[in-house]
Every structure is written in structure tokens, then in C-alpha cells.
Amino acid sequence: MDFLARKRWIASHILPLEAQARRWLTQHVRSLSVSDADDLIQESYYRIWTTADLGAIQAPAAYLYVVLRNLLLQQSRHAKIVPMERMGEIDELSIPSDEPGPDRKISARQELERLSRIVDALPDQCRRVFELRKVHGLSQREVAGQLGISERTVEKHLAKALGRVMQMRRNEGGGEARHTVLSNKSDGTRTEHD
């Protein structure tokens, strides 16, 4: 990565985290002075700048926090006098992560399973249109070509599929989902039928 690309990467991925990182340091390492926190932030920028391959860093925030924690440890090892409380604070540092926790992973898996059951219950053509369009990301034209139907028909099937998915999600938990269709009468009233 050339000089300008490194500069842009750090400006877009690391610098916006400075205030958050400073708060994290002062909240979790109370024995740290403001000037020590400033020094650690600046040293972390240098360490990140000299990292061989910035493009390989997948979670910049987590990387910054790991660098800060390692700098704290290094600083403590080289200092002649280290407040005892600082060693405890460093040991207790929990590095913030963008990675979802176990509860969010389980919830997401359950939500995906529910959606999968709902999609499987759709009529065949609606299901195929929904899957090609929403799961595989094909354009309306590509779906029409692959299924041998018009784009307008794809549009109608997709609207029907989305409507049923939404209705089934609303009805979920209360037994079997009903496939309710609303019809407009000429007098302006609406009727429901399955």
C-alpha cells in the first residue's frame, strides 16, 4: 500500500475512533493521566502506520484496541514504578468488538430458520421468484429470463411473495398462518378471503 493509500486508510478507519478510544482508556484505566492517554493514542497511530499490510486488518476498531492494550502492557513492563491498580485495570480490559455476541448469533440463526420456513411455505413460483430475486440477487429481467416469464409477472409474484412473508410473520406464533387476500369492492369497502 503506498503512502497516500495508507494515509487515506488510517484517516477513514482509525482517526474516527479516537474519541471513543480515548473514552475507553480513561474509563477502564483510571490511573492513566490525560497526557499518558494522549501519548498512547499517538503511539498507537504510529504502530498502526508501520503495520505491514493495513488491507489485511478486517476489524479496525478491534485492532486499535488491541494495539492500545499492548502498548499499556509494554509501558507497564518498562516503567520503574507502576501503580498496582493499573496492572489490575490492564488485566480487566475487555476489548470492544464488532463481532456479535452468542445471544445475537442465536437470535439471528433462529430468525433465519423462521424466514426459511416461511419461504418454503410459499407457492412454488412465488418461492422461486423470491429466492432468485432476494437471495441470489438477480435482477428482475434475469429472473424473468431464467423462469421464462414476463418482468411484469416477476413483479406480481414478488409482491405476492413479500406480502405473504409479511403476513406469515405477523401471524407467526398464533398457529398456522392464514393467506389472507384483501379485495376492494366497488363501494370502497374491503373484504378478506383465504
Buried (B, 14 or more C-beta within 10 A) or exposed (E): BEEEEBEEBBEEBBEEBEEEBBEBBBEBBEBBEEEBBEBBBEBBBEBBEEBEEBEEBEBBBBBBBBBBBEBBBEBBEEEEEBBEEBBEBBEEBEBBEEEEEEEEEEEEEEEEEBEEEBBEBBEEBBBBBBBBBBEEEBEBEBBBEBBEBEBEBBBBBBEBBBBBBEBBBEBEEEEEBEBEEEEEEEEEEEEEEE
